[in-house]
Structure formats: C-alpha cells, structure tokens
Amino acid sequence: MASKDFCACSLTSWYEQFKDVTLKTQTKEVSSDFLDWLRQDGVILPEEVEDSADNDVEWSDCDDGSDSDGGIGGEDEESQTGRPSFPELTDFIRGAISSFGGPVFPKLNWSSPKDAAWVNGGTLKCTHAKDVYTLLKSSDFVMHDIDFALEESCRQGFTFSLILRKWCNLHRSMEFRCFVRDDAIVAACQRDVTQCYPFLKEERQETLELLLDFHQERIKGNFADGKLSEYVFDVYIDRRKRVWLVDFNVYHSTTDSLLFEWPELADFEGSHPEFRILEVEKEVRADPLASYRAPIDAVELASGREFDKFTEQCVKPSKIK
C-alpha cells in the first residue's frame, strides 16, 4: 500500500467526480495552526465559539460551582494567556450549516470523529460550530489521520481539509461495505455488525445486484481515474433502492474487514463475489466503538466510592441570605 492510495481515498480527491451520487458536502483547507491546536492536550475551544450566541452548553467547575471557560480539562478563564482563534473556519462551519438548512457531521480527509461521539450526546450530528470543534478536538481517529496516515515523504504539499457533510438519518441496516480487487467487487457485507437484520436475508440477491450494478455503472474505471484497482467503498441503499456512495477506504488491513478476514479476501473472485450478512443473533459482533463511549478515567471514577466523593465536591454551596 502506498501513500497515493490514501490520497485517492481522501474525500477531497473523489468528491467532485461522484458528487451526484453522494451526500452534499463542503470542504475548506485548514491551516497548520489549526492542526497544531488539534494536537494540543485539553479541549480549549476557539474564542469566537466560546463567546457566541450559539453556545448553549455550559461547563461547571466542580470546585465552587462557578461558570468555567468551557474547556474540558482546561484552566479558569483568568489564568488563560490567550485562546485559539479560527474566525474564517468558524464562518465556514456556520455557513455550511446555514446552506444545508440544518445539521452537519464533520470529518477531516479520511476519518470522522466517531470515537468522540460520547462528548456530543452519542452522535456526530452538529448544529453549532462548537459541536464541530469539540468532536474534532476529542477524537483519536482524527489525530491518527493527521500524524500517521501519510508517510513523511508525502506530507510536503498535502493539505488537510475540514469536511462538513449534510446530516442524514441513515438506517444502519442499509449500509454496506464492498471490497474491490482488480476493479471488481470480490466481497461485500453489511456495515453494521452489531445487529442482525432478518429482512436482509430475504433481500440478499437483490441487494448484491444493486451493489454490483452501482459499481459497474458509477465507480469502475472512474475512481482515481482508473489508476487504482484495489479499494474499499461504503454505500447506503435508500427505500427507493437508490444506491448512494458514502466513502472510499484503502484496500488494506487498516480498513475494518467487518464480516471477513483480510487473508480470506484474497481467495474471492469478482466473477463470484461473496456477500455476507448476519443471519442469526449469535453471529452478532461486539461493537468496535464500545471502548470509546467514555474516557477510561470517567469509567473508573463511576465504578466505586470515588464517584460519591466526586459528586459531593460538585454540590454547590447554599447561598448566604
């Protein structure tokens, strides 16, 4: 696998080619200052969202109950020497939400911050600029993309982008992942491996045909200008049986193989693609994001007497009359 494969799977590389069959999207290149801010410890949000009218969340200081600066793990406002500020990026976020007429979900070139959804009520749905910043700043997945997705020799000249996609309430049962080798689908499976959807068994053949037709008509020979013959792509099938492209991923072990093992994919052929679904409840897999539902220190805190001590500290003292 080469860095060019990663670059080809960056949404900024393929969106224009497939924008008529994918979710509405807006992108904006981000500065090195923004990337440096993401790398810093703590979650101290940009001043323009902390002080804005769309700030509808207040973080409480557990020592005295007074309003804090809104930074998770940050310091009191009085001790701050300065806050990050990205006014153009904030305007872009607010403009995208306005133009889409509703919420968005964010990502950088590859990964979405789904590991950080716990800080946003368990969802990637963002209605304010603050939601976007909080998710990105809290995500290990996003940080991995920034620091490790590309080889050092390929970083020069590559620009990271903030990507905002129109929020859609997708039914997880209708998301599918397709594995392509020699520009042919060799395997496909349901995207959500944590639940069994009995109706998929009845629609198995029809679903596979929809996936094969979509790849043949829209993707084959078009992705990466036909220069990349091995890749993985995710799609969504709506109630009208229309297929929508969601994302591209590299054909490599860094991509979750879901109901397959990477070595066995080499045995499949495009002439007889393997299509797998969960047919019985006992085949359900553990949620790969289960370990990201809360920070480990919070889990440990809530597991014993320490939580009682913590809540006692958070009780606001009664006001003296």
Stockholm file with secondary structure:
# STOCKHOLM 1.0

chainA/1-321         MASKDFCACSLTSWYEQFKDVTLKTQTKEVSSDFLDWLRQDGVILPEEVEDSADNDVEWSDCDDGSDSDGGIGGEDEESQTGRPSFPELTDFIRGAISSFGGPVFPKLNWSSPKDAAWVNGGTLKCTHAKDVYTLLKSSDFVMHDIDFALEESCRQGFTFSLILRKWCNLHRSMEFRCFVRDDAIVAACQRDVTQCYPFLKEERQETLELLLDFHQERIKGNFADGKLSEYVFDVYIDRRKRVWLVDFNVYHSTTDSLLFEWPELADFEGSHPEFRILEVEKEVRADPLASYRAPIDAVELASGREFDKFTEQCVKPSKIK
#=GR chainA/1-321 SS CCHHHHHHHSHHHHHHHHGGGBCCEEEEECCHHHHHHHHSSSBCCCHHHHTSTTCCCCCBCTTTCCBCCSCBTCCCGGGCSCCCCCHHHHHHHHHHHHHHTSCEEEECSSCCCGGGGGGGTTCCCBSSHHHHHHHHHHCHHHHHHHHHSSCHHHHTTCCCEEEEEECCCCCGGGEEEEEEETTEEEEEEESCCSSCCTHHHHTHHHHHHHHHHHIIIIITTTGGGGTCCCEEEEEEECTTCCEEEEEEEESSTTSCCTTSCHHHHTTCBTTBCEEECCCSGGGCCCCTTGGGSSCHHHHHHHTSHHHHHHHHHHSCCCCCC
#=GC SS_cons         CCHHHHHHHSHHHHHHHHGGGBCCEEEEECCHHHHHHHHSSSBCCCHHHHTSTTCCCCCBCTTTCCBCCSCBTCCCGGGCSCCCCCHHHHHHHHHHHHHHTSCEEEECSSCCCGGGGGGGTTCCCBSSHHHHHHHHHHCHHHHHHHHHSSCHHHHTTCCCEEEEEECCCCCGGGEEEEEEETTEEEEEEESCCSSCCTHHHHTHHHHHHHHHHHIIIIITTTGGGGTCCCEEEEEEECTTCCEEEEEEEESSTTSCCTTSCHHHHTTCBTTBCEEECCCSGGGCCCCTTGGGSSCHHHHHHHTSHHHHHHHHHHSCCCCCC
//
